Structures are given as structure tokens and as C-alpha cells.
Amino acid sequence: MTVRGHAPDAEMSFLDHLEELRWRIIYSLLGVAVGSTVIWIFKDFVMERILLRPAVENGLRLQNLRPFGQFFLYMQVALFGGIVLSVPNLLLQIWLFVAPGLYPHERKYVRWVVVFTSVCFLGGVAFAYYVILPAAFTFLAGFGTPLIANNISIDEYFHFLLSLMLGTGAVFELPMVSFFLARLGVLTPQFMRKYRRHAIVLIMVAAALITPTPDPYNMILLALPMVGLYEISIGIAAFGMKRHQRANSMVVEETC
């Protein structure tokens, strides 16, 4: 029995796969380089109007404690900003690498997968910046005695900012992860409904770890969207499972 309808590149040799991987890595690095260059050109605007804005609006004083600290900070901002800007390109290169192993009818969904995955990640970053960060800094600025000045190291501030935004962006990928797992037949909506209570407990733990402040307000602020994403993921998993079953039926019909 032979399987028909496989992608025409499914017979690529090991060296062909290595060559393809090399070019995808090169294209990914080029995308990051272009994004980093754009961030560097507008570095003052990005630093003063975007990254430092939450701290300045809440009266927190930031200070540099290292020689050339600001220079290296700007380099980090350009690098990580370039990575964020090139997320769509990075995802596209990943999917183009795995495309030879897909069926022809599956390849047409690659661009939509890239779009929705990018939107989910960037939506999480935006949620962290516009919702969680203002609430967190309001809490930090108003907590404690006025006899202690809140002079924060710029390195710690940037690490805090980066961890929160990237962590929230990763959390917002839950619907897409659910779709892929259901598409592979690993995850089912029945399983997600059965263990909904367990998932909510894990969500609360994850929210407590991701949020930078120990108050329950910020934790709930992140946990509620995560619970909503989980409920959305159940519907997406159901859709992915139907696609998985349909693909399996097509393979059975094409085998003889």
C-alpha cells in the first residue's frame, strides 16, 4: 500500500534538509537584523516614549550603575526590539521549513497560521504594556514608606519589562498551541473540558509567576484573560480535531 497526495518535497535527502535549514536561519537572522536596524534608527523614541514611559508616568527614578551601561542597554533594546518586529518573519521561516512534510491541502493554511500566531503574540505584548504594566507600576509607586526612594537600576527595569511582555506574549499563544495539538490528535476538547478546574489552578499559578508584583489585583488582571483564552482554545481545539479527522479520512481514501 502506498500513500498518495504527499507533499512533492517529502523525499528530500538529509543534506537537502540541512541546506533548507541553513537558508531559513539566514533569512531569520536577516529579518532580525532589519528589525534591529529600524529600532536603532528610532532608538531615542523607542526608549523615551515607549519603554521608559510607564516608569516616568509613575514617578519612578531609573539609574545607570555601570560604565557604558546606557550604550549596552540601547544595544539590547535594538536586539530584542528587532526580534519582536521580526516575529512574523521568524514564524514564516519556521513554517516554510516544515512545509515539505505537509500535504498539499495543508500548505495553503501556512500564511493564516503565521498571521494568527503573530497576532496572538503581539496582542499579548500589547496587553502586558497597556494593561499589566500601568497597574504594576501604580502599585509599586504607592507601596511602602516615602522615606525610601524608589531608585531602580535600569538593568533590572529592562529585565522586568522584557520578562513580563515576552511571558504574556507566550501565554497568548495558547489558542494556537491548542489548535496544533488538536490538529496532531494529541489534544481533544473533551480532555480540556474535563480538566478545566485543574487548568484554572495552573493558570492562577502561572499568573502569579509572570506578574511582577505580589498583589492579587495584578495576578487576577492576567489570570482572567488566560481563563478566557483557555475557553477559546477549547473551541479552537474542536476545530483542529475536525481538521485532523478530515485529513485522516482523505489519507485513507487515497491509499490503495
LUMFI-999128 format. One record per residue (C-alpha): residue number from 1; residue in one letter; y, z, x. Coordinates in nm, 3 decimals. Each point is the difference from the previous one (the first is absolute). Example, Ala and Ser with C-alpha at 12.3 -4.5 7.8 and 13.67 -1.06 7.14 Angstrom:
  senu  nudo        v        w        u
     1     a   -0.450    0.780    1.230
     2     s    0.344   -0.066    0.137
% end
This chain:
  senu  nudo        v        w        u
     1     m    0.000    0.000    0.000
     2     t    0.344   -0.087    0.130
     3     v    0.340    0.119   -0.109
     4     r    0.246   -0.274   -0.087
     5     g    0.372    0.031   -0.043
     6     h    0.061    0.209    0.311
     7     a    0.324   -0.047    0.189
     8     p   -0.026   -0.305    0.233
     9     d    0.090    0.215    0.302
    10     a   -0.280    0.249   -0.058
    11     e   -0.196   -0.154    0.290
    12     m    0.267    0.078    0.260
    13     s   -0.145    0.113    0.332
    14     f    0.074    0.333    0.160
    15     l    0.240   -0.165    0.248
    16     d    0.176   -0.176   -0.288
    17     h    0.052    0.337   -0.168
    18     l    0.140    0.145    0.322
    19     e    0.239   -0.294    0.035
    20     e    0.110    0.041   -0.362
    21     l    0.050    0.374    0.054
    22     r    0.210   -0.068    0.310
    23     w    0.236   -0.230   -0.186
    24     r    0.031    0.239   -0.294
    25     i    0.095    0.280    0.241
    26     i    0.255   -0.227    0.168
    27     y    0.155   -0.098   -0.334
    28     s    0.009    0.366   -0.104
    29     l    0.175    0.103    0.321
    30     l    0.247   -0.286   -0.039
    31     g    0.080    0.124   -0.351
    32     v    0.060    0.353    0.130
    33     a    0.218   -0.139    0.281
    34     v    0.212   -0.197   -0.247
    35     g    0.033    0.303   -0.229
    36     s    0.090    0.228    0.293
    37     t    0.263   -0.249    0.115
    38     v    0.160   -0.001   -0.345
    39     i    0.004    0.381   -0.006
    40     w    0.150    0.011    0.351
    41     i    0.280   -0.239   -0.096
    42     f    0.091    0.228   -0.292
    43     k   -0.102    0.324    0.178
    44     d    0.326    0.185   -0.066
    45     f   -0.008   -0.082   -0.370
    46     v   -0.369    0.096   -0.027
    47     m    0.052    0.326    0.188
    48     e    0.327    0.118   -0.155
    49     r   -0.022   -0.138   -0.354
    50     i   -0.374    0.037   -0.061
    51     l   -0.193    0.235    0.229
    52     l    0.267    0.265    0.063
    53     r    0.149   -0.012   -0.347
    54     p   -0.233    0.257   -0.167
    55     a    0.077    0.260    0.268
    56     v    0.375   -0.065    0.009
    57     e    0.038    0.018   -0.379
    58     n   -0.161    0.347    0.004
    59     g    0.206    0.133    0.287
    60     l   -0.283    0.017    0.252
    61     r    0.108   -0.037    0.363
    62     l   -0.217   -0.212    0.227
    63     q    0.004    0.027    0.377
    64     n   -0.144   -0.182    0.297
    65     l   -0.166    0.225    0.259
    66     r   -0.122   -0.258    0.253
    67     p    0.169   -0.232    0.251
    68     f   -0.012   -0.355   -0.137
    69     g   -0.134    0.156   -0.321
    70     q    0.212   -0.218   -0.226
    71     f   -0.098   -0.316    0.187
    72     f   -0.372    0.070   -0.040
    73     l    0.060    0.101   -0.361
    74     y    0.162   -0.337   -0.073
    75     m   -0.296   -0.171    0.165
    76     q   -0.241    0.191   -0.227
    77     v    0.207   -0.082   -0.306
    78     a   -0.005   -0.370    0.091
    79     l   -0.377    0.006    0.056
    80     f   -0.098    0.186   -0.315
    81     g    0.263   -0.181   -0.206
    82     g   -0.145   -0.328    0.124
    83     i   -0.347    0.111   -0.105
    84     v    0.123    0.087   -0.350
    85     l    0.183   -0.333   -0.034
    86     s   -0.306   -0.192    0.117
    87     v   -0.247    0.173   -0.234
    88     p   -0.039   -0.314   -0.216
    89     n   -0.071   -0.209    0.311
    90     l   -0.245    0.258    0.137
    91     l   -0.191    0.004   -0.328
    92     l    0.003   -0.378   -0.015
    93     q   -0.150   -0.028    0.349
    94     i   -0.274    0.248   -0.090
    95     w   -0.094   -0.198   -0.309
    96     l    0.012   -0.332    0.181
    97     f   -0.243    0.146    0.253
    98     v   -0.250    0.106   -0.267
    99     a    0.054   -0.313   -0.213
   100     p   -0.282   -0.201    0.167
   101     g   -0.249    0.252   -0.141
   102     l    0.127   -0.037   -0.356
   103     y   -0.116   -0.233   -0.274
   104     p    0.239   -0.286   -0.081
   105     h    0.085    0.150   -0.339
   106     e    0.091    0.327    0.174
   107     r    0.242   -0.150    0.249
   108     k    0.256   -0.089   -0.264
   109     y    0.060    0.372   -0.061
   110     v    0.098    0.072    0.362
   111     r    0.372   -0.061   -0.047
   112     w    0.011    0.223   -0.307
   113     v   -0.188    0.274    0.183
   114     v    0.254   -0.019    0.283
   115     v    0.291    0.014   -0.245
   116     f   -0.129    0.295   -0.201
   117     t   -0.113    0.194    0.307
   118     s    0.344   -0.047    0.159
   119     v    0.175    0.102   -0.321
   120     c   -0.213    0.316   -0.027
   121     f    0.070    0.104    0.359
   122     l    0.373   -0.074   -0.008
   123     g    0.023    0.166   -0.341
   124     g   -0.148    0.316    0.151
   125     v    0.249   -0.011    0.288
   126     a    0.288   -0.042   -0.247
   127     f   -0.129    0.286   -0.216
   128     a   -0.012    0.229    0.303
   129     y    0.352   -0.095    0.106
   130     y    0.177    0.008   -0.336
   131     v   -0.191    0.280   -0.176
   132     i   -0.188    0.232    0.235
   133     l    0.241    0.010    0.295
   134     p    0.313    0.098   -0.201
   135     a   -0.195    0.277   -0.174
   136     a   -0.148    0.122    0.330
   137     f    0.334    0.009    0.183
   138     t    0.171    0.169   -0.293
   139     f   -0.261    0.272    0.022
   140     l    0.031    0.031    0.378
   141     a    0.381    0.006   -0.007
   142     g    0.012    0.276   -0.261
   143     f   -0.282    0.217    0.131
   144     g    0.048    0.297    0.231
   145     t    0.299    0.197    0.125
   146     p    0.330   -0.170    0.096
   147     l   -0.008    0.200    0.324
   148     i   -0.258   -0.246    0.131
   149     a    0.130   -0.352    0.064
   150     n   -0.234   -0.285   -0.088
   151     n    0.034   -0.202    0.321
   152     i   -0.298   -0.234   -0.003
   153     s   -0.132   -0.196    0.296
   154     i    0.033   -0.372   -0.062
   155     d   -0.355   -0.051    0.126
   156     e   -0.140    0.246   -0.255
   157     y    0.214   -0.154   -0.273
   158     f   -0.123   -0.352    0.072
   159     h   -0.363    0.114    0.017
   160     f    0.045    0.180   -0.332
   161     l    0.161   -0.308   -0.159
   162     l   -0.260   -0.242    0.132
   163     s   -0.301    0.215   -0.097
   164     l    0.125    0.048   -0.354
   165     m    0.086   -0.364   -0.069
   166     l   -0.314   -0.146    0.158
   167     g   -0.220    0.264   -0.166
   168     t    0.148   -0.069   -0.342
   169     g   -0.028   -0.375    0.057
   170     a   -0.370    0.044    0.080
   171     v   -0.053    0.212   -0.313
   172     f    0.152   -0.273   -0.215
   173     e   -0.275   -0.234    0.118
   174     l   -0.249    0.188   -0.220
   175     p   -0.009   -0.268   -0.274
   176     m   -0.072   -0.277    0.251
   177     v   -0.267    0.206    0.178
   178     s   -0.164    0.067   -0.336
   179     f    0.002   -0.371   -0.079
   180     f   -0.168   -0.091    0.329
   181     l   -0.265    0.271   -0.026
   182     a   -0.075   -0.102   -0.359
   183     r   -0.002   -0.365    0.106
   184     l   -0.267    0.088    0.257
   185     g   -0.199    0.195   -0.257
   186     v    0.055    0.333    0.181
   187     l    0.230    0.161   -0.258
   188     t   -0.022   -0.003   -0.380
   189     p    0.250    0.112   -0.265
   190     q   -0.273    0.221   -0.150
   191     f   -0.025    0.188    0.329
   192     m    0.378    0.044    0.016
   193     r    0.015    0.132   -0.356
   194     k   -0.291    0.239    0.057
   195     y    0.161    0.155    0.308
   196     r    0.360   -0.010   -0.123
   197     r    0.041    0.380    0.026
   198     h   -0.133    0.002    0.354
   199     a    0.239   -0.282    0.087
   200     i    0.298    0.192   -0.138
   201     v   -0.088    0.298    0.220
   202     l   -0.020   -0.229    0.304
   203     i    0.331   -0.159   -0.101
   204     m    0.169    0.341   -0.009
   205     v   -0.139    0.080    0.345
   206     a    0.115   -0.336    0.137
   207     a    0.346    0.046   -0.153
   208     a    0.026    0.343    0.161
   209     l   -0.087   -0.150    0.340
   210     i    0.232   -0.299   -0.028
   211     t    0.308    0.175   -0.137
   212     p    0.212    0.151    0.278
   213     t    0.105    0.317   -0.186
   214     p   -0.221    0.277   -0.137
   215     d    0.169    0.029   -0.342
   216     p   -0.206   -0.108   -0.303
   217     y    0.283   -0.219   -0.132
   218     n   -0.033   -0.262    0.274
   219     m   -0.377    0.019   -0.013
   220     i   -0.002   -0.072   -0.375
   221     l    0.260   -0.272    0.058
   222     l   -0.255   -0.190    0.207
   223     a   -0.313    0.111   -0.187
   224     l    0.111   -0.136   -0.340
   225     p    0.037   -0.362    0.119
   226     m   -0.332    0.035    0.184
   227     v   -0.172    0.109   -0.323
   228     g    0.162   -0.295   -0.175
   229     l   -0.122   -0.232    0.274
   230     y   -0.349    0.140   -0.042
   231     e    0.003   -0.078   -0.372
   232     i    0.129   -0.350    0.072
   233     s   -0.272   -0.038    0.263
   234     i   -0.267    0.063   -0.264
   235     g    0.116   -0.304   -0.194
   236     i    0.029   -0.205    0.318
   237     a   -0.350    0.108    0.105
   238     a   -0.131   -0.120   -0.337
   239     f    0.162   -0.337    0.061
   240     g   -0.142   -0.015    0.354
   241     m   -0.348    0.088   -0.124
   242     k    0.013   -0.285   -0.253
   243     r    0.099   -0.237    0.280
   244     h   -0.291    0.132    0.208
   245     q   -0.248   -0.054   -0.284
   246     r    0.136   -0.346   -0.068
   247     a   -0.026   -0.096    0.368
   248     n   -0.360    0.122    0.013
   249     s   -0.089   -0.203   -0.308
   250     m    0.154   -0.311    0.158
   251     v   -0.207    0.055    0.316
   252     v   -0.319    0.036   -0.206
   253     e    0.076   -0.322   -0.190
   254     e    0.060   -0.190    0.325
   255     t   -0.321    0.117    0.176
   256     c   -0.320   -0.197   -0.025
% end
